[in-house]
């Protein structure tokens, strides 16, 4: 090994000058490259010019080596010697090599030349040069981040960066396939991938953990105590004292003189000792204007303790001592209702009086009185209560509205739950718990027909279409469709023809309700159709055009609301899931909306789009009734906690106004179809009529004015007014009560 190194050192100087002289001749003639591919490795040792330029050798200068710095084994030492021989020459021609690789795209011949020259690896070794892999010099490589080269060689040529065509996919495959990928780093000088040895990895881990790089270094060696605490005969150092230890410091003298001058001029205030005694002042004292409390113009004196009386004496007079009955009454009273907060007792002497149990509590309450008492009187704003009341128009300016009771319709033997008026306003139908439907003539209060239905009538609704004479009544689990044959005979006849024109399909569809034709006996009393359900029906209401009706079932789940179509005798459930127990439903008068009122909210559904449009929050405990304004932009809700809530759909989903005029639960609310009136009936036996003007101007809020309280129903079983309905054309209101009567207010 030593001999081969010595041979390489002697051969190297003779080769390098010839190579540099031959560079200008080889640059314009790239033709003699193919014969050089067969050049023997011995040409390096002979020292003759092999004809290979620096640019051809530069490919193998430092970019094809193993990249290991360790020289422990012989193989790594051989690579080091080879790299040292080729380092200076190879990088001098990096520029031409990179350009040829880019233009040709075929680095094959360079690889063969490399394999041909590796034979005698110590032929061009130099003894006076160290193993430097890159000849750009010790300059920061970040200078060349935005350039294609990494520096310049000794001849001033650019040393180009190696072509790295590896993308992220290749790096990922190497990471998966190469078990040594975690210990592979890139050399910033040459761009090569270097594999760290076990010693280098251990060194990196020691440095990352904050330890010393040298494993043999012990940072916790025992310290040698040169200066002991014992008094020794001979000093450690025998150096004589400095001269400055005897002479006063001039710099410190100047500082002290400046500080003394500042204190004399008052620029620096010396720290005076503070007075340790705390300073207090009487918070409630009547101070002079210059004192602390002088700022309070209207000072409030402290509340004084009540002076003790005869009852608090240890030897009170006999009339102050309580008897046994008075003592029992005193113990049963609440502490706030007692005249005395203690029981008077008599003791033979003051020495026999025991300790007072409530002493600490009373001292504490006294401190609270002093602490919470206001220090200053506040000037209250004198406001006239009349100014706080909103300016409302007088009720007589808002006429017409019902003011007095005109007629009483008697005939039912039990409470009347529901009412409905015909579209023309001539007839009235009522349903009662006595199991009958009664038809009345409005003008005369005469019962023109009674239809027994065999059950409690929960809801009744007259078809709003003037071309159809039809009444829907909810009785137990069925909806009865009756033709009362009142009024125009042509309308009654056309209604029967419309119902009889239905042709049932060959295959009846599967639907949640059954449509049954009435028998001959039932047709004699006016019954035409029976829609049977699986659960009891609590409400029935018609659409404005008279072909659809919605029913509410007393059940749980998504089938609480069903919609029936009369002309096709078809039933459907519009909802997939339930949002609570449904109380009431109502159709929008002009748009395809369905309003569903549950206990705590009112949901507005778009029937064509099949989506939820709005959710109104009434802030009530339990919604009982629902009504929609004829224009469709306002909704009122009644609740069992005696509230009436007005919603403006264009304004917000929160209540526009909440009225608390009733003292008990509301059972029914209603809008007038033509007049700006709405009414509410309650269990307190009254009907309150309010003026509710809705303006066409969207910037003007509705005007709500209570105008009349109508009373006439007697309370029965703690129930009052159960239903309220307006006359379609006149400013009249009908009310049905638990006393079995129907009353007309005009």
C-alpha positions in Angstrom: 0.0 0.0 0.0 2.8 2.4 0.8 4.6 1.6 -2.4 1.6 2.2 -4.5 1.0 5.5 -2.9 4.6 6.6 -3.5 4.3 5.7 -7.2 1.2 7.7 -7.6 2.8 10.8 -6.1 5.7 10.7 -8.5 3.6 10.2 -11.5 1.0 12.9 -11.0 3.1 16.0 -11.7 4.2 14.8 -15.1 0.6 14.2 -16.3 -1.2 17.3 -15.2 0.8 19.9 -17.2 0.4 17.9 -20.4 -3.4 17.7 -19.9 -3.7 21.4 -19.4 -1.6 22.1 -22.6 -3.8 19.7 -24.6 -7.1 21.4 -23.7 -7.1 24.0 -26.5 -6.4 21.3 -29.1 -9.2 18.9 -27.9 -12.0 21.4 -27.6 -12.8 21.9 -31.3 -12.3 18.2 -32.2 -14.6 15.9 -30.4 -14.1 13.2 -33.1 -11.3 11.1 -31.5 -13.6 10.0 -28.7 -14.5 6.5 -29.9 -10.8 5.2 -30.1 -10.3 6.3 -26.6 -12.9 4.0 -25.3 -10.5 1.1 -25.6 -7.6 2.9 -23.9 -5.8 0.8 -21.4 -5.5 1.8 -17.8 -1.7 1.6 -18.2 -1.7 5.0 -20.0 -2.0 6.7 -16.7 1.1 5.3 -15.3 3.2 6.0 -18.4 2.6 9.7 -18.2 1.7 10.1 -21.9 -1.2 12.2 -23.0 -4.2 9.8 -23.3 -6.2 12.2 -25.3 -9.1 12.5 -22.8 -10.0 16.0 -22.0 -10.8 17.5 -18.7 -14.4 17.8 -19.6 -14.5 14.0 -20.1 -12.8 13.3 -16.9 -14.8 15.8 -14.9 -17.9 13.5 -14.9 -16.0 11.1 -12.7 -14.1 13.7 -10.6 -16.3 13.7 -7.5 -19.8 12.7 -8.6 -19.4 8.9 -9.0 -17.5 8.1 -5.8 -19.0 6.4 -2.8 -18.9 9.6 -0.7 -17.6 8.0 2.5 -15.2 9.9 4.6 -14.1 7.1 6.7 -10.6 5.6 6.0 -10.7 2.6 8.3 -10.8 -0.2 5.7 -8.7 -0.5 2.6 -11.5 -0.2 0.1 -12.5 3.2 1.4 -8.9 4.3 1.3 -8.6 3.3 -2.3 -11.6 5.4 -3.2 -10.1 8.3 -1.3 -6.9 8.1 -3.3 -8.7 7.9 -6.6 -10.8 10.9 -5.8 -7.8 12.9 -4.8 -6.2 12.1 -8.1 -9.1 13.2 -10.1 -10.4 16.1 -8.1 -8.6 19.1 -9.6 -8.6 17.8 -13.1 -12.2 16.7 -13.2 -13.9 19.9 -12.0 -12.0 22.0 -14.5 -14.0 20.7 -17.4 -17.4 20.4 -15.7 -18.9 23.0 -18.0 -18.3 21.1 -21.3 -19.4 17.8 -19.9 -22.7 19.1 -18.6 -23.5 20.7 -22.0 -22.6 17.5 -23.9 -24.8 15.5 -21.6 -27.7 17.8 -22.1 -27.4 17.9 -25.9 -26.7 14.2 -26.5 -28.8 12.8 -23.7 -26.5 9.7 -23.7 -23.9 9.5 -20.9 -22.8 6.0 -22.0 -19.2 6.8 -23.3 -18.3 8.7 -20.1 -19.2 5.7 -18.0 -16.9 3.5 -20.1 -14.0 6.0 -19.8 -14.6 6.1 -16.1 -14.4 2.3 -15.8 -11.2 2.4 -18.0 -9.5 5.0 -15.8 -10.2 3.4 -12.4 -7.6 0.7 -13.0 -4.6 2.5 -11.6 -6.2 4.6 -8.9 -2.9 6.0 -7.4 -1.2 6.9 -10.7 -2.0 10.6 -10.4 -1.9 11.1 -6.6 -0.1 14.2 -5.3 1.7 14.4 -2.0 1.2 18.1 -1.6 -2.5 18.2 -2.1 -5.2 17.1 0.3 -8.3 15.1 -0.6 -10.6 18.0 -1.6 -13.8 16.8 -3.3 -14.7 20.1 -4.8 -12.4 22.9 -6.0 -14.9 25.8 -5.7 -13.3 26.9 -2.5 -14.6 27.5 0.9 -17.5 29.8 -0.1 -21.2 29.6 1.1 -23.0 27.4 -1.4 -26.3 29.3 -0.9 -24.8 32.0 -3.1 -25.4 29.6 -6.0 -29.0 28.5 -5.1 -30.5 30.3 -8.1 -27.7 29.4 -10.6 -27.0 26.2 -12.6 -23.4 25.9 -11.3 -21.9 25.7 -7.8 -18.7 27.6 -8.4 -15.6 27.9 -10.6 -12.4 25.8 -11.0 -8.8 26.9 -11.0 -9.1 27.9 -14.7 -12.2 30.0 -14.2 -14.7 27.5 -15.7 -18.0 26.9 -14.2 -18.6 23.8 -12.2 -22.2 22.8 -13.0 -24.5 21.1 -10.6 -25.1 17.4 -11.3 -28.2 16.5 -13.2 -30.7 15.1 -10.7 -33.6 13.7 -12.6 -35.1 12.0 -9.6 -38.6 13.1 -8.7 -40.6 12.5 -5.6 -41.8 9.2 -6.9 -38.3 7.9 -7.2 -37.5 9.2 -3.8 -40.5 7.4 -2.4 -39.5 4.1 -4.1 -36.0 4.5 -2.7 -37.5 5.1 0.7 -39.5 1.9 0.4 -36.8 -0.3 -1.2 -33.6 1.0 0.4 -33.2 -0.1 4.0 -30.4 2.5 4.4 -32.5 5.4 3.2 -32.8 6.8 6.7 -29.0 7.2 7.0 -28.5 8.7 3.5 -27.8 12.4 3.2 -26.9 14.7 0.3 -23.5 16.3 0.1 -24.1 20.0 -0.7 -20.6 20.4 -2.3 -21.0 17.6 -4.9 -24.7 16.8 -4.8 -24.0 13.1 -4.1 -25.9 10.8 -1.7 -23.7 9.8 1.2 -24.4 6.9 3.4 -23.5 7.6 7.1 -21.6 5.0 9.0 -22.6 3.7 12.4 -20.0 5.9 14.1 -21.4 9.0 12.3 -25.0 8.1 13.2 -24.0 7.6 16.8 -22.3 11.0 16.7 -25.4 12.8 15.3 -27.6 11.1 17.9 -25.3 12.2 20.7 -25.3 15.8 19.4 -29.1 15.8 19.1 -29.6 14.6 22.6 -27.3 17.4 23.9 -24.3 15.2 24.8 -20.7 15.8 23.9 -19.4 14.5 20.6 -16.4 12.7 22.0 -17.6 9.6 23.8 -14.5 9.5 26.0 -15.1 13.0 27.4 -16.5 13.0 30.9 -18.2 16.4 31.8 -18.6 15.3 35.4 -15.0 14.7 36.4 -14.3 15.5 40.1 -13.2 19.2 40.5 -9.8 20.0 42.0 -10.3 22.4 44.9 -7.3 24.8 44.5 -8.7 27.2 47.1 -9.6 25.5 50.4 -11.5 27.0 53.3 -8.6 26.4 55.7 -6.3 29.2 56.7 -2.9 28.3 55.2 0.5 29.6 56.1 1.6 30.5 52.6 -0.8 32.4 50.3 -1.7 31.0 46.9 -0.3 34.0 45.1 2.3 36.4 46.5 1.5 39.3 44.1 1.7 42.7 45.7 -1.4 44.8 45.9 -2.2 47.2 43.0 -1.8 50.9 43.4 -5.5 51.5 42.5 -6.5 49.7 45.7 -5.1 52.6 47.7 -6.2 55.6 45.6 -9.9 56.8 45.5 -11.7 56.4 42.2 -12.1 59.6 40.3 -15.0 58.2 38.2 -17.0 57.3 41.3 -16.3 60.7 42.9 -17.8 62.4 39.8 -20.9 60.2 40.0 -21.4 60.9 43.6 -21.0 64.7 43.1 -23.6 64.7 40.3 -26.1 62.8 42.4 -25.6 65.3 45.3 -26.1 68.2 43.0 -29.3 66.6 41.7 -30.6 66.1 45.2 -29.8 69.7 46.1 -31.7 71.0 43.0 -34.7 68.8 43.7 -34.3 66.6 40.6 -34.0 63.5 42.7 -36.3 62.9 45.7 -34.7 60.7 48.3 -36.7 57.8 49.6 -38.4 58.9 52.9 -39.5 56.1 55.3 -43.2 55.5 55.0 -45.5 55.8 57.9 -46.5 52.2 58.9 -49.8 53.3 60.5 -52.8 52.9 58.1 -54.9 56.0 57.4 -58.7 55.7 57.8 -61.5 58.2 57.6 -65.0 58.1 58.7 -67.1 57.2 55.6 -70.3 58.4 57.0 -69.2 61.5 58.9 -70.6 64.9 58.0 -67.4 66.3 56.5 -66.6 69.9 55.5 -66.6 70.7 51.8 -62.8 70.5 51.7 -62.6 66.9 53.0 -62.9 63.6 51.1 -66.6 63.5 51.1 -66.9 67.1 49.9 -67.4 65.8 46.4 -70.7 64.3 47.3 -73.2 67.1 47.1 -76.1 65.2 48.5 -74.6 63.1 51.3 -76.7 60.3 52.8 -76.0 59.7 56.5 -75.4 56.2 57.7 -78.5 54.2 58.8 -78.8 54.2 62.6 -79.5 51.2 64.8 -82.9 51.1 66.4 -82.7 51.8 70.1 -83.5 48.9 72.5 -86.9 48.9 74.1 -88.4 47.4 77.2 -88.8 44.0 75.6 -85.0 43.6 75.3 -84.4 44.2 79.0 -83.2 41.3 81.1 -86.1 42.1 83.5 -88.9 43.3 81.2 -92.4 44.3 82.5 -94.9 41.4 82.7 -97.0 42.6 79.8 -94.0 42.1 77.5 -93.6 38.4 78.3 -95.4 36.1 75.9 -97.9 33.5 77.0 -97.7 29.9 75.8 -100.2 30.4 73.0 -98.4 33.6 71.8 -95.1 31.8 71.9 -96.5 29.0 69.7 -97.9 31.5 67.3 -94.5 33.3 67.2 -92.7 30.1 66.4 -95.1 29.2 63.5 -94.7 32.6 61.8 -92.2 33.3 59.1 -89.1 35.3 60.3 -90.1 38.3 58.2 -93.6 38.4 59.6 -92.6 38.5 63.3 -92.9 41.8 65.2 -89.9 40.8 67.4 -86.9 38.8 66.2 -86.4 37.3 69.7 -88.5 36.0 72.6 -88.5 38.3 75.7 -87.2 36.5 78.8 -86.9 37.4 82.4 -83.6 36.9 84.5 -83.1 37.5 88.2 -79.9 39.4 87.6 -77.6 40.7 84.8 -75.1 38.0 85.7 -77.6 35.3 84.8 -78.1 36.5 81.2 -76.5 33.9 78.8 -74.4 34.8 75.7 -76.5 36.1 72.8 -76.5 33.5 70.0 -77.2 35.9 67.1 -74.6 38.5 68.1 -72.2 37.7 65.2 -75.0 37.5 62.7 -76.4 40.9 63.7 -73.0 42.5 63.6 -72.5 41.1 60.1 -75.9 42.4 59.0 -75.0 45.8 60.5 -71.8 45.9 58.4 -73.8 45.0 55.3 -76.2 47.9 56.0 -73.2 50.3 56.2 -71.5 48.8 53.2 -74.5 48.7 50.9 -76.1 51.9 51.9 -75.7 54.5 49.1 -73.3 57.4 49.8 -75.1 59.9 47.6 -78.7 60.6 46.6 -79.3 60.1 42.9 -81.4 62.5 41.1 -84.3 60.6 39.7 -85.7 61.5 36.3 -89.2 62.7 36.7 -91.1 61.1 33.8 -94.8 61.4 33.3 -96.3 57.9 33.2 -98.6 59.0 30.4 -95.6 59.7 28.2 -94.5 56.0 28.4 -97.8 54.7 27.0 -97.8 54.5 23.2 -100.1 56.8 21.3 -102.9 54.6 20.0 -106.0 55.7 18.2 -109.3 55.8 20.0 -111.4 52.6 19.6 -114.4 54.6 18.2 -112.2 55.7 15.4 -111.5 52.1 14.5 -115.1 51.0 14.0 -116.8 48.8 12.8 -116.1 45.9 15.2 -118.4 43.8 17.4 -119.5 45.5 20.6 -122.5 43.7 22.1 -124.1 40.3 22.2 -126.9 40.0 19.6 -128.0 36.3 19.5 -127.6 33.1 21.6 -127.9 29.8 19.8 -129.2 27.2 22.3 -129.7 23.5 21.6 -126.6 21.5 22.5 -126.7 19.6 25.7 -122.9 19.5 26.2 -119.9 21.8 25.5 -119.6 23.1 22.0 -116.1 22.5 20.7 -116.0 23.9 17.2 -117.8 26.3 14.8 -117.7 27.1 11.1 -119.6 29.5 8.9 -120.7 28.9 5.3 -118.9 31.0 2.5 -122.0 33.1 2.0 -122.5 33.8 5.8 -126.1 32.5 5.9 -125.5 29.2 7.7 -123.5 28.1 10.8 -122.5 24.6 11.7 -121.4 23.5 15.2 -120.0 20.3 16.7 -120.5 19.3 20.3 -119.6 16.6 22.8 -123.2 15.4 22.8 -122.4 13.5 19.5 -124.3 15.8 17.1 -123.8 18.3 14.4 -126.2 21.2 14.3 -126.8 23.6 11.4 -128.1 27.0 12.3 -129.5 29.9 10.4 -127.3 32.9 11.3 -129.9 35.6 11.1 -132.6 33.9 13.2 -130.6 31.5 15.5 -132.9 28.7 14.4 -131.5 25.2 14.3 -132.5 23.9 10.8 -130.9 20.5 11.0 -129.4 18.1 13.5 -127.1 15.3 12.3 -126.2 12.6 15.0 -122.7 11.3 14.3 -122.3 9.0 17.3 -119.2 10.5 18.8 -117.5 13.7 20.0 -117.0 16.2 17.2 -113.5 17.6 17.6 -113.4 19.8 14.6 -115.7 21.0 11.8 -114.9 23.0 8.7 -117.2 24.3 5.9 -115.8 24.1 2.4 -114.6 27.6 1.4 -115.6 27.2 -2.3 -119.0 28.8 -3.0 -119.6 26.3 -5.8 -119.6 23.3 -3.3 -121.9 22.7 -0.4 -119.8 20.4 1.8 -118.9 20.1 5.5 -116.0 18.1 6.9 -116.3 17.0 10.5 -113.7 15.1 12.6 -115.4 12.4 14.7 -113.2 10.0 16.6 -110.9 8.3 13.9 -112.9 9.4 10.8 -113.5 12.5 8.8 -117.2 12.8 7.7 -118.0 14.7 4.5 -121.7 15.8 4.6 -123.8 17.7 2.1 -126.3 19.6 4.3 -128.4 20.6 1.2 -128.9 24.2 2.6 -129.2 27.2 0.5 -129.2 26.9 -3.3 -130.5 23.6 -4.5 -128.4 23.8 -7.7 -125.2 24.0 -5.6 -126.2 21.0 -3.5 -127.1 19.0 -6.6 -123.8 19.8 -8.3 -122.0 18.7 -5.2 -123.6 15.3 -5.3 -122.8 15.0 -9.0 -119.2 15.9 -8.3 -118.8 13.2 -5.7 -120.6 10.6 -7.7 -118.4 11.2 -10.8 -115.4 9.6 -9.2 -114.3 6.4 -11.0 -112.1 4.2 -8.7 -108.9 2.9 -10.3 -108.5 -0.8 -11.1 -105.6 -1.1 -8.7 -106.3 0.9 -5.5 -103.1 2.7 -4.4 -101.6 2.1 -1.0 -102.4 5.1 1.2 -102.6 5.9 4.9 -106.4 6.4 4.9 -109.5 4.5 3.5 -112.2 6.3 1.6 -115.7 4.7 2.2 -119.0 5.5 0.5 -121.9 6.2 2.8 -124.8 3.8 3.0 -128.4 4.7 2.0 -129.4 5.4 5.6 -126.4 7.7 6.1 -127.2 9.5 2.8 -130.6 10.3 4.1 -129.0 12.5 6.9 -126.6 14.1 4.4 -123.4 11.9 4.9 -121.6 11.3 1.6 -118.1 10.0 2.3 -116.2 8.7 5.3 -112.4 8.9 5.5 -111.2 6.4 8.0 -107.8 6.7 9.8 -105.8 4.6 12.2 -105.8 7.2 15.0 -108.2 9.8 16.4 -108.5 13.0 14.4 -108.1 16.3 16.3 -108.5 18.9 13.5 -109.6 19.2 10.0 -109.1 22.3 7.7 -109.8 23.0 4.0 -107.5 24.6 1.4 -108.7 27.9 0.0 -109.8 26.3 -3.3 -111.8 23.5 -1.6 -110.2 20.4 -3.2 -107.7 19.6 -0.5 -108.1 19.2 3.3 -105.5 18.6 6.0 -106.1 16.6 9.1 -104.2 16.2 12.4 -104.0 12.8 14.1 -103.5 12.2 17.8 -100.4 10.0 17.3 -96.7 10.0 17.4 -94.3 10.0 14.4 -94.3 11.4 11.0 -98.0 10.5 10.2 -99.5 13.1 12.4 -100.4 15.3 9.4 -102.3 13.9 6.4 -103.4 15.7 3.3 -106.5 14.4 1.4 -107.5 15.3 -2.2 -111.3 15.2 -2.6 -111.5 14.9 -6.4 -109.2 12.0 -6.7 -109.9 10.5 -3.2 -106.2 10.2 -2.5 -104.4 10.6 0.8 -100.8 11.2 1.5 -98.4 11.9 4.4 -96.2 14.9 3.4 -93.5 14.4 6.1 -90.9 11.8 6.6 -90.1 12.6 10.3 -91.7 14.3 13.2 -90.6 17.5 15.0 -92.8 17.1 18.1 -96.5 16.8 18.8 -98.5 18.7 16.2 -101.2 20.9 17.6 -102.7 22.7 14.6 -102.2 23.1 10.8 -103.3 25.8 8.4 -103.0 26.4 4.6 -101.5 29.6 3.4 -104.3 31.6 1.6 -102.4 32.5 -1.5 -99.2 30.4 -1.8 -98.4 26.7 -1.6 -97.4 26.8 2.0 -98.5 24.6 4.9 -98.1 25.9 8.5 -97.6 23.2 11.2 -97.8 24.3 14.8 -96.1 22.1 17.4 -95.9 22.7 21.1 -93.0 25.1 20.9 -92.6 26.2 17.3 -94.5 26.9 14.0 -92.9 25.5 10.9 -93.7 26.9 7.4 -93.3 24.2 4.6 -93.2 24.8 0.9 -95.4 22.0 -0.5 -94.1 22.1 -4.1 -90.4 22.3 -3.3 -91.0 19.9 -0.3 -88.7 21.9 2.0 -88.8 23.9 5.3 -89.0 27.6 4.6 -89.2 29.2 8.0 -89.3 28.2 11.6 -91.2 30.6 13.9 -90.3 30.7 17.6 -93.4 31.9 19.7 -91.6 31.7 23.1 -94.6 30.0 24.5 -94.8 26.9 26.6 -97.6 25.2 24.6 -99.2 26.5 21.4 -103.0 25.9 21.3 -104.3 27.6 18.2 -103.2 29.1 14.9 -104.6 31.6 12.3 -103.2 33.1 9.1 -104.0 36.6 7.9 -105.9 36.8 4.6 -103.0 38.5 3.0 -100.7 35.7 4.1 -97.8 37.8 5.6 -98.9 37.6 9.2 -99.7 34.8 11.6 -101.1 34.8 15.1 -100.8 32.0 17.7 -102.6 31.4 21.0 -101.0 29.4 23.8 -102.1 27.8 27.0 -100.0 30.2 29.1 -102.5 33.0 28.2 -100.3 34.7 25.5 -101.3 35.8 22.0 -98.3 36.1 19.7 -98.3 38.0 16.4 -95.7 37.1 13.7 -94.7 39.3 10.8 -93.3 36.8 8.3 -91.5 39.5 6.3 -89.9 40.9 9.5 -88.5 38.1 11.6 -89.0 34.6 12.9 -89.3 36.1 16.4 -92.6 37.5 17.6 -93.5 41.0 16.5 -95.8 41.6 19.4 -96.9 39.5 22.4 -100.3 40.3 23.9 -101.2 39.2 27.4 -104.8 40.5 27.8 -106.3 37.2 28.8 -105.9 35.8 32.3 -106.3 32.1 31.4 -105.4 29.8 28.6 -106.3 30.7 25.0 -108.4 28.1 23.1 -108.9 29.8 19.7 -107.8 32.7 17.5 -109.2 33.9 14.3 -108.8 36.6 11.6 -111.6 38.4 9.8 -111.5 37.7 6.0 -112.2 41.3 5.1 -112.0 43.7 8.0 -108.7 44.4 9.9 -109.9 42.5 13.0 -108.7 39.5 14.9 -110.2 37.8 18.0 -109.1 35.4 20.7 -111.2 33.2 23.0 -110.0 32.1 26.4 -110.9 30.0 29.4 -111.7 33.2 31.4 -115.0 33.3 29.5 -114.1 36.4 27.4 -113.5 37.1 23.7 -111.1 40.0 23.1 -111.5 41.7 19.7 -108.4 43.6 18.5 -107.9 45.9 15.5 -105.0 44.6 13.4 -104.2 46.8 10.5 -101.6 45.5 8.0 -100.3 48.1 5.6 -99.1 47.6 2.1 -96.0 49.6 2.8 -93.4 47.2 4.0 -91.6 49.9 6.0 -94.7 50.4 8.2 -95.3 47.9 11.0 -98.8 46.5 11.7 -101.0 48.5 14.0 -102.4 46.4 16.9 -105.0 47.9 19.1 -107.3 46.0 21.6 -110.8 47.5 21.0 -113.4 45.4 22.9 -113.7 42.7 25.6 -116.9 40.6 25.0 -118.3 38.5 27.8 -121.3 36.3 28.0 -120.3 32.7 28.4 -120.5 31.1 31.8 -117.5 29.1 33.1 -118.2 25.3 33.1 -115.7 22.8 34.5 -113.0 25.6 34.4 -113.6 26.0 30.7 -114.8 29.1 28.9 -114.7 30.0 25.2 -113.6 27.0 23.1 -113.8 28.4 19.6 -114.1 31.7 17.8 -115.0 32.4 14.2 -115.8 35.6 12.2 -118.6 36.1 9.8 -117.2 36.2 6.2 -118.8 39.5 5.2 -120.0 41.3 8.4 -118.0 42.6 11.4 -119.5 39.9 13.5 -117.9 37.2 15.6 -119.3 33.8 16.8 -118.1 32.1 19.9 -118.9 28.7 21.3 -118.4 27.8 25.0 -118.4 25.1 27.5 -121.8 26.1 28.7 -123.3 24.6 25.6 -124.3 27.8 23.9 -123.2 29.7 20.8 -123.2 33.5 20.9 -123.1 36.1 18.2 -121.6 39.5 18.9 -122.4 42.3 16.5 
